[in-house]
């Protein structure tokens, strides 16, 4: 009786089967679209992963290059300080020795006195520093802003 009541309420069985078949077809088409979308997303993910890996390699090389350049800079600055100390000692020797001040002109003596009166490095360093790198506190990208954390390199 219940089966007959359902058939009477729902109309003909053929119409119900046609409706169910249309729903199945719509679901199948939707699954096909989703499968294609998933395939495209996987391809895009693979491209992005390859690009990320290439960028990580570039980042690692850049970090290494920065480290090498910083070591070179520190060595150059140490050498500069060493040479400045030597020059300072020579200037002090020339100023103390009586023969040194006799051999030099009055103008040369005044220049040497001025240099000996101040710290030599402060007098010469700004002229010798490379102007290609802005090392002032106003620089947007100072070396203190760069992270040298290598924990992400192993990922």
C-alpha positions in Angstrom: 0.0 0.0 0.0 2.8 2.4 0.8 4.5 1.7 -2.5 1.2 2.4 -4.3 0.8 5.6 -2.4 4.3 6.8 -3.4 3.6 6.0 -7.0 0.3 7.9 -6.9 1.9 10.9 -5.2 5.1 11.0 -7.4 3.5 10.5 -10.7 4.8 8.0 -13.2 7.8 5.9 -12.5 9.3 6.7 -15.9 9.3 10.5 -15.0 11.0 9.7 -11.7 13.7 7.7 -13.5 14.2 10.4 -16.0 14.6 13.0 -13.2 17.0 10.8 -11.4 19.0 10.1 -14.6 19.2 13.9 -15.2 20.5 14.5 -11.6 23.1 11.7 -12.1 24.2 13.3 -15.4 24.5 16.8 -13.8 26.5 15.3 -10.9 28.8 13.4 -13.4 29.4 16.6 -15.4 30.1 18.5 -12.2 32.6 15.8 -11.1 34.3 16.1 -14.5 34.7 19.9 -14.1 36.0 19.5 -10.6 38.5 16.8 -11.8 39.7 19.2 -14.5 40.0 22.1 -12.0 41.9 19.8 -9.6 44.3 18.8 -12.4 44.9 22.5 -13.3 45.5 23.3 -9.7 48.0 20.5 -9.3 49.9 21.7 -12.4 49.9 25.3 -11.1 51.1 24.1 -7.7 53.9 22.2 -9.4 55.0 25.3 -11.3 54.8 27.5 -8.2 56.8 24.9 -6.2 59.5 24.9 -8.9 59.6 28.7 -8.9 59.8 28.7 -5.1 62.7 26.2 -5.1 64.6 28.4 -7.7 64.0 31.4 -5.6 65.3 29.6 -2.5 68.4 28.7 -4.3 68.9 32.4 -5.4 68.3 33.4 -1.8 70.9 31.0 -0.5 73.4 32.3 -3.1 72.6 35.9 -2.2 73.1 35.1 1.5 76.4 33.5 0.8 77.5 36.4 -1.3 76.5 38.9 1.4 78.5 36.9 3.9 81.6 36.9 1.6 81.3 40.6 1.0 80.9 41.4 4.7 84.1 39.4 5.4 85.9 41.3 2.7 84.7 44.6 4.1 85.7 43.7 7.6 89.2 42.7 6.4 89.5 45.9 4.4 88.4 48.0 7.4 90.9 46.2 9.6 93.6 46.9 7.0 92.5 50.5 6.8 92.7 50.9 10.6 96.1 49.3 10.6 97.4 51.6 7.9 95.9 54.6 9.7 97.7 53.7 12.9 101.0 53.4 11.0 100.4 56.8 9.4 99.5 58.3 12.8 102.8 57.0 14.2 104.8 58.4 11.3 103.1 61.8 11.7 103.8 61.8 15.4 107.4 60.9 14.8 107.8 63.7 12.2 106.3 66.2 14.6 108.5 65.2 17.5 111.8 65.0 15.7 113.6 68.3 15.2 115.0 67.2 11.8 111.5 66.3 10.7 110.1 69.7 11.2 113.1 71.3 9.6 112.8 69.2 6.4 109.1 70.1 6.0 107.8 73.5 4.9 105.7 75.6 7.3 102.5 74.7 5.4 103.3 70.9 5.5 104.0 71.2 9.3 100.6 73.0 9.9 98.8 70.3 7.9 100.6 67.5 9.8 99.8 69.3 13.1 96.2 69.5 12.2 96.1 65.8 11.3 98.0 64.8 14.4 95.7 66.9 16.6 92.7 64.9 15.5 92.2 61.2 15.1 93.6 60.5 11.7 90.9 57.9 10.9 88.1 60.5 11.4 89.9 62.8 9.1 90.5 60.3 6.3 87.8 57.7 6.6 84.9 59.7 5.1 86.8 60.5 2.0 87.9 56.9 1.5 84.6 55.3 2.2 82.7 54.1 -0.9 79.8 56.4 -1.6 78.0 53.6 -3.4 76.5 52.3 -0.2 74.5 54.6 2.0 75.5 53.7 5.5 73.7 56.5 7.3 71.0 55.8 9.7 68.5 57.1 7.1 69.3 54.1 4.8 66.2 52.0 4.1 68.0 48.8 3.9 70.9 48.7 6.4 72.9 45.5 7.0 71.2 45.2 10.4 67.9 44.7 8.7 69.1 41.6 6.9 68.3 38.3 8.6 71.2 35.8 8.4 69.1 33.0 10.0 70.0 29.8 8.2 67.4 27.6 9.9 65.2 28.0 6.9 67.9 26.9 4.5 67.6 23.2 5.5 63.8 23.1 4.9 
